[in-house]
Amino acid sequence: MLKNNKSSDCNHCESTTCSSKERRPNESEEQFAQRQALDRNMCQIDNKLLVLSGKGGVGKSTVAANLAIALSQAGKRVGLLDIDIHGPSIPRLTGVKTGQIQMVGEELLPVKVNDNLSVMSIGFMLPNDNAPVIWRGPRKHGVIQQFLSNVIWGPLDYLVVDAPPGTGDEPMSIAQLVGSEAGAIIVTTPQELAISDVRRCVTFCEQVSLSIVGILENMSGLLCPKCGEKIDLFKRGGGMALALEMGVPFLGQIPIDPEVVMTGDAGTPLLRDGPQSAAAKAFTKVVDTIISGNKVSGKP
């Protein structure tokens, strides 16, 4: 079940569970202040879901965006954070590509998608669509920490984080910053070429003590629009087999659906403009599973 919202008790985050009161050895005043800000922000968020994959091209950003939208349509207060620094897709997928970042003092306001969903991405800060982000690890870690601690997320039921593929800087940073307070949704496609890389992502989560909410199999078959027969373009059942092999939950299968491509390119949420599509129904089913789960936050 959804965890009880803590925000009513944490408006000023005075408790030691929300804001550390002592500096760590060799920690500067600035670092201490940043850690306190991070603790205060994270205190107001009940569930943190990190959408990960060891493989690129599995539709992870599309999954993250549609899960966030489905959660918001279920009446949950949701934040969607894009930490794919070099390839931010969330602005386009959510239709807020031209959203302007507003400041409140030194803090940032996330961009509203609907009454229940707000997003933040480095894509909002680039001068144009062709501008690359040429950063090394420490700078990427710094901006991810700012997105967590200096964005005014407010009280949320869920923070969904879209991370780039692999087990490098960005996944390491987000795992370190939110730690055991988060759960991972690991996205794969059915074929072994993807499964072999995603298997490493499961091991990564275990090594950084990140709870696994489950594995989600994307691009799981195409329903023929003429005869209705399912065509397994990328084989079948690889995600479920991996979940069984690694001893983690299996969240379900999202079929290949032309509606996903069209709504993604147009920046119109699939769950709004194509709610009767096979993919939309599958996303809704996955969200129902997540909401009813007992370990979404990564806590027992």
Residue, then its C-alpha position, 0 to 999 in steps of 0.5 A: m500500500l502507499k506509504n502514509n504521507k509524512s509532509s504534514d509532520c515535516n513542514h519545517c523538517e526539524s526532526t533528525t530524520c529529515s535534516s541532519k543536525e551535525r556536520r560530518p568530519n571534513e565536511s565544509e559548511e557549504q556541503f553541510a547546507q547542501r546535505q540539509a537541503l537534500d534531506r529536507n526535500m526528500c523528507q517530503i517525498d513518500n516514494k522514490l522510483l528510479v527507472l533504470s536499464g543497463k541497455g540503451g534503446v529499450g524505451k526507458s524514458t518513454v516508460a518513465a514518462n508514462l508511468a509518471i503520467a499514469l500515477s498522476q492520473a491515479g490521483k497521486r502527486v508526482g514529480l518526474l526528474d530527468i537526469d539523462i544529462h546528455g540526452p534529455s527526452i522528458p521535456r518532449l515526451t511530456g509536451v513541455k519542451t518550451g517550459q520556462i524555468q522560474m526561480v524562487g530565491e536560489e531555488l527552482l520551480p519544476v514545470k507543470v504538466n498537469d495539476n498532479l505532475s511536475v517535471m524538471s530536466i536539464g533540457f529546460m536549461l539548454p539554449n537550443d535543441n542542438a546544444p550538447v552537454i559536455w560535462r564530466g562526472p563531478r559536474k553531473h553529480g552536482v547538478i543531480q544533487q541540485f535537482l534533488s535539493n534545490v527544486i521546490w518539489g513540495p509534498l509528493d506521493y512519488l518522485v519518478v527519476d529517469a536515468p540514462p542507461g548503464t551503471g555510470d555516473e548518473p545512476m551512481s549519483i542518484a543511488q548515492l543521493v537517495g540511497s535506500e529511500a528509493g526503489a528501482i524499476i528496471v526496463t528491458t526488452p525481451q531479446e538476450l542482447a538486452i537481457s545480458d546488459v540489464r542483468r548487470c543493472v540488477t547486480f548494480c542495484e544489489q551492490v549499491s543497496l538499491s531495492i528493486v521494485g521489479i523488472l518491466e519488459n518493454m516492446s513485448g510483441l506487436l499486435c497486428p492491426k489487421c488480424g490481431e495476432k501477436i508478433d514477437l519482434f524481439k522474441r518473448g518472455g526475456g524480462m520474466a525469465l530474467a526476473l525469475e533468474m535474479g529473484v526479483p519481482f516482474l511488473g509486466q509487459i508493455p507491447i509495441d504500439p504505434e500510439v507510443v511513437m506518435t504521442g511521444d513525438a507529439g508530446t501528448p501523453l499516451l494515457r490522455d490521448g490513447p487511453q484505449s491503446a494496448a500500451a496505455k492499458a498495460f501501463t495502467k496495469v503496471v501502475d496499479t501493481i506499483i501502487s498496491g505494492n508493499k515495498v515501493s519506497g525500498k523500505p520493508 
